[in-house]
Amino acid sequence: MTRAARLAQTILAAASLGVMAMANGAATDDSSATPNVALSDASSPLPDPARARELLQLLKQDCGSCHGMRLTGGLGPPLTPAALRTKPAASLVATIEFGRPGTAMPPWRRFLSEAEARWLVARMVAGDVDAPR
Ligand code: HEC
């Protein structure tokens, strides 16, 4: 499938699931979450520069299609430092890897490893999401 077709399919799925997501209500608002700790430790090695650029482009183009070009929210919630800081990193990583069934958030594990998802979460929490040119 082409990238465009995949994206179109994802967006279609998002449109049909959006209604369900709304019916479910904001079940994920977890204000008692503990702060993120140790996002970059020895178990999450940095991706090499080429892969890092790819991941940040994926974040902007694919994730941005739902979460907004600046990640300030759209169909999906904002992925800004303010929005993510208080959420447990492990749950954000799991959301990226496995998606959220019953919502528009698709799984991404075919496209990025858990370590890469953890790296992206750390970048989002730091607000440092622009790919180097
Ligand atoms: C088709 C639309 C769509 C795409 C594409 C998408 N997301 Fe999401 N995402 C959502 C929705 C909708 C939610 C909220 C799900 C819910 O209601 O719990 C979400 C939730 C999340 C959350 C949890 C946020 C929180 O506050 O708990 C993270 C993290 C996330 N997405 C990251 C990503 C990343 C990284 C990508 C790209 C690799 C991505 N998303 C691509 C729709 C999308």
Residues whose N, C-alpha, C, O or C-beta is under 5 A from the ligand:
A	BS01	HEC	T10 A14 A21 T28 D62 C63 C66 L75 G76 P77 P78 A83 L92 T95 I96 R100 T103 A104 M105 P106 W108
